[in-house]
């Protein structure tokens, strides 16, 4: 039996945890910074408007949203921009000719290992944020929503992996694909509800964005975790995501086959 997927995952986890102190400093620091900045920002906005709720969201809920949104993007981004383009530019794909694993399969595993690692951080951050913004204990219903929402995000990470692959594989034909990855990241920020919750957008834009994969990848799982979306809304968003994933998968496979016909590398 071939155990290379498990070996790839274990190797990638060891790489992530190689600098444990650096990891925990960044983890705790980023969490506290996101909490304090988002809390102060929205507290000022609420005070200036003289309201206790905006678009159905209270100050505590908006604070929690802006803590979960950045880490959700990290879950989706996995290894971040350049995870495949570097191999194409440097001729690194040659190594997979002698490795007992397909190149795209290896990249998928390393990408999703990072995603799962950030997903664990999201679960920890949720409990930290809840302790700060709300003194009430986490209920069993919240815990179930959190687990299901994390599963939703994991599936969304698979879809975003294929979106990233489509941008990265442009490197087979052009010298600079980095810009496409940045554009995709900005699309995730603006169309997915990372910078501003989608409820603050005009209704016609919300309807338009609901058919794109970005809202289903960021806004929908966060709203579900926070209990701000009904089951029907979450199921609808999940169905949209499930429609996009096979389409993106087929496009990725087609582009990979075409790109390999153009690929050249030196040495092994």
C-alpha positions in Angstrom: 0.0 0.0 0.0 1.3 3.5 -0.9 1.4 5.8 2.1 2.9 8.8 0.4 -0.1 11.1 1.2 0.3 10.5 4.9 4.1 11.1 4.6 3.5 14.4 2.8 1.1 15.6 5.4 3.4 14.7 8.3 6.4 16.3 6.7 4.4 19.5 6.0 3.2 19.6 9.6 6.8 19.3 10.9 7.8 22.2 8.6 4.9 24.4 9.9 5.9 23.6 13.6 9.6 23.9 13.0 9.6 27.3 14.8 7.1 26.8 17.6 7.8 30.0 19.5 7.5 32.1 16.4 4.2 30.4 15.6 2.7 31.0 19.0 3.9 34.6 19.1 2.3 35.3 15.7 -0.8 33.4 16.6 -1.5 35.1 19.9 -0.3 38.5 18.6 -2.4 38.5 15.5 -5.5 37.4 17.5 -5.2 40.2 20.1 -4.4 42.8 17.4 -7.5 41.8 15.3 -9.6 41.8 18.4 -8.5 45.2 19.7 -8.4 47.0 16.4 -11.8 45.7 15.1 -13.4 46.4 18.5 -12.1 49.9 18.7 -13.0 50.7 15.1 -16.6 49.5 15.3 -17.1 51.0 18.8 -16.2 54.4 17.3 -18.6 53.9 14.4 -21.4 52.8 16.7 -20.9 55.7 19.0 -20.8 58.2 16.1 -24.0 56.8 14.7 -25.7 56.6 18.1 -26.9 53.0 17.4 -26.6 49.6 19.0 -27.1 47.6 15.8 -26.1 48.0 12.2 -27.6 45.8 9.4 -28.8 43.3 12.0 -25.3 43.1 13.6 -24.4 44.2 17.1 -21.0 45.5 18.2 -20.1 42.2 19.6 -21.1 40.3 16.5 -19.2 42.7 14.2 -16.1 42.3 16.4 -16.4 38.6 16.1 -16.9 38.7 12.4 -13.8 40.8 11.8 -11.8 38.4 13.9 -13.0 35.3 12.0 -12.8 36.8 8.5 -8.9 37.2 8.3 -8.2 33.7 9.6 -10.9 32.3 7.2 -9.0 33.8 4.3 -5.8 32.1 5.6 -7.7 28.8 5.6 -8.6 29.3 2.0 -5.2 30.6 0.9 -3.3 27.6 2.2 0.3 28.0 1.2 -0.4 31.4 -0.2 0.5 32.9 -3.6 3.3 31.2 -5.5 3.0 27.7 -4.2 2.9 26.3 -7.8 4.3 29.1 -9.9 7.7 28.8 -8.3 8.0 25.2 -9.3 7.2 26.0 -12.9 9.6 29.0 -13.0 12.5 27.1 -11.3 12.0 23.8 -13.1 11.1 22.2 -9.8 8.4 20.1 -11.4 11.2 17.8 -12.6 11.5 16.2 -9.2 8.1 14.7 -9.5 9.2 12.6 -12.5 11.1 10.3 -10.0 8.8 10.8 -6.9 6.1 8.2 -6.4 3.4 10.9 -6.5 1.7 13.2 -9.0 2.8 16.8 -8.8 -0.7 18.3 -8.6 -1.7 15.7 -5.9 1.4 16.6 -3.9 0.7 20.3 -4.2 -3.0 19.8 -3.2 -1.9 17.9 0.0 0.7 20.5 1.1 -1.8 23.3 0.3 -4.7 21.7 2.3 -2.4 20.8 5.2 -1.8 24.5 5.7 -5.5 25.1 5.4 -6.4 22.5 8.0 -3.7 24.0 10.3 -5.2 27.5 10.0 -8.7 25.9 10.5 -7.5 24.7 13.9 -6.4 28.2 14.7 -9.8 29.5 13.7 -11.5 27.2 16.3 -9.1 28.4 19.0 -9.6 32.1 18.0 -13.4 31.7 18.2 -13.2 30.7 21.8 -10.7 33.5 22.7 -12.9 36.1 20.9 -16.0 34.8 22.6 -14.4 35.2 26.0 -13.4 38.8 25.2 -16.6 40.1 23.6 -19.1 38.0 25.5 -18.8 36.7 29.1 -21.4 34.0 28.5 -20.2 30.4 28.0 -20.2 28.7 24.6 -23.3 26.6 24.3 -23.5 23.1 22.7 -25.5 24.6 19.8 -22.7 27.1 19.2 -20.1 24.3 19.3 -22.0 22.3 16.8 -22.2 25.3 14.5 -18.5 25.9 14.9 -17.6 22.3 13.9 -20.0 22.3 11.0 -18.7 25.7 9.9 -15.1 24.5 10.0 -16.1 21.5 7.9 -17.7 23.9 5.4 -14.5 26.0 5.3 -12.4 22.9 4.7 -14.5 22.1 1.6 -14.3 25.7 0.5 -10.5 25.4 0.8 -10.6 22.6 -1.8 -12.5 24.9 -4.2 -10.1 27.8 -3.6 -7.2 25.5 -4.2 -8.4 25.0 -7.8 -9.0 28.8 -8.2 -5.4 29.4 -7.1 -4.1 26.6 -9.4 -5.8 28.3 -12.4 -4.0 31.5 -11.6 -0.6 29.8 -10.8 -0.6 27.7 -14.0 -0.6 30.7 -16.2 3.1 30.5 -15.4 3.3 27.8 -18.1 2.7 30.5 -20.7 3.7 33.8 -19.1 6.6 35.0 -17.0 4.6 36.7 -14.2 1.5 35.1 -12.7 1.9 36.6 -9.3 -0.4 39.5 -10.2 -3.3 37.1 -10.9 -2.9 35.6 -7.4 -3.1 39.1 -5.9 -6.2 39.9 -7.9 -7.8 36.7 -6.7 -7.0 37.6 -3.2 -8.6 41.0 -3.6 -11.6 39.4 -5.2 -11.9 37.2 -2.0 -11.7 40.4 0.1 -14.3 42.4 -1.8 -16.7 39.8 -3.2 -16.4 37.4 -0.3 -17.2 39.8 2.5 -13.8 39.9 4.1 -13.3 43.7 4.2 -17.0 44.6 4.6 -19.8 42.1 5.5 -22.0 41.5 2.5 -25.1 42.7 4.4 -23.7 46.3 4.0 -23.7 46.0 0.2 -26.8 47.0 -1.9 -29.3 44.2 -2.2 -28.8 43.8 -6.0 -25.0 43.3 -5.4 -25.7 40.7 -2.7 -27.9 38.8 -5.1 -25.1 38.9 -7.8 -22.4 37.9 -5.4 -24.4 34.9 -4.2 -23.9 33.2 -7.5 -20.1 33.6 -7.3 -17.9 31.2 -5.3 -16.3 33.9 -3.1 -19.4 34.7 -0.9 -19.9 30.9 -0.4 -16.3 30.6 0.7 -16.0 33.4 3.3 -19.3 35.1 4.2 -21.5 32.1 4.3 -19.5 29.9 6.7 -18.7 32.8 9.0 -22.4 33.8 9.2 -23.3 30.2 9.9 -20.7 29.9 12.7 -22.1 33.1 14.2 -25.7 32.0 13.9 -26.5 34.9 11.6 -27.7 32.8 8.6 -30.6 30.4 8.5 -30.2 26.8 7.5 -31.9 27.5 4.1 -29.4 30.3 3.4 -26.4 28.2 4.4 -27.6 25.2 2.3 -28.1 27.5 -0.7 -24.6 28.9 -0.4 -23.2 25.4 0.1 -25.0 24.2 -3.1 -23.5 27.1 -5.0 -20.0 26.0 -3.7 -20.6 22.4 -4.7 -21.6 23.5 -8.2 -18.4 25.5 -8.6 -15.9 22.9 -7.3 -16.3 20.3 -10.1 -16.3 23.1 -12.7 -13.0 24.4 -11.2 -11.6 20.9 -11.0 -12.2 20.2 -14.6 -10.7 23.5 -15.7 -7.7 22.8 -13.5 -7.1 19.4 -15.0 -7.5 20.7 -18.6 -5.1 23.6 -17.9 -2.6 21.3 -16.2 -2.5 18.9 -19.2 -2.1 21.8 -21.7 0.6 23.4 -19.5 2.6 20.2 -19.2 2.9 20.1 -23.0 4.7 23.5 -22.8 6.8 22.9 -19.7 10.6 22.6 -19.9 13.0 22.1 -17.1 16.8 21.6 -16.7 18.3 18.8 -14.7 16.6 16.6 -12.1 
